[in-house]
Amino acid sequence: MAKRMAVVGKRCVACGTCIKVCPFGAITIPTGVGARVNLDKCVGCGKCSKACPASIIAIAQREVAYAG
């Protein structure tokens, strides 16, 4: 089963736009250097990617193990 997730590029300047638009609180800037995505909270909706002024955030597929 595949799950979508946000992936932040290394050139992130920590502007905070992605944090403001993420409806799930999945993005933080812990060190003030670059955004980080909490994969447990991220649903891959793409709002952060669309809002990023530097186009640094991409949405990718991630394989998730079935726990059933």
C-alpha positions in Angstrom: 0.0 0.0 0.0 1.4 3.4 -1.0 1.0 6.6 1.0 1.7 10.1 -0.1 4.0 12.3 1.9 5.7 15.7 1.7 9.5 15.8 1.2 11.4 19.0 2.0 14.4 19.8 -0.1 17.8 20.7 1.4 17.6 24.3 0.1 14.7 25.1 2.5 15.2 28.5 4.1 12.6 28.0 6.9 10.3 30.8 5.9 7.4 29.0 7.7 4.8 29.2 4.9 4.3 25.5 4.9 3.6 25.4 8.7 0.9 28.0 8.2 -0.9 26.0 5.5 -0.6 22.5 6.8 -4.0 21.5 8.2 -2.5 18.5 10.1 0.4 20.2 12.0 2.8 17.9 10.2 5.6 20.4 9.6 8.0 22.0 12.1 11.2 24.0 11.9 13.0 22.6 14.9 16.4 24.2 14.4 15.4 27.3 12.4 17.4 26.0 9.4 14.9 23.9 7.5 11.4 22.4 7.7 10.9 18.8 8.8 7.9 16.6 8.1 6.4 14.4 10.7 5.5 11.3 8.6 3.0 10.1 11.3 0.9 13.3 10.7 1.5 14.0 7.0 -1.3 12.7 4.7 0.3 14.0 1.5 -2.4 16.6 0.7 0.0 18.8 -1.1 -1.0 22.1 0.4 2.6 22.8 1.7 4.0 22.0 -1.7 1.7 24.4 -3.5 2.3 27.2 -1.0 6.1 26.9 -0.8 7.4 30.1 -2.4 10.7 28.4 -3.3 9.1 25.3 -4.7 11.3 23.2 -2.4 8.6 20.8 -1.1 7.5 17.8 -3.3 4.9 15.1 -2.7 6.1 11.6 -3.1 4.9 8.0 -2.7 6.0 6.0 0.3 5.4 2.3 0.8 3.7 1.5 4.1 3.6 -1.9 5.6 0.2 -3.4 6.1 -0.5 -3.9 9.8 -3.7 -5.9 9.5 
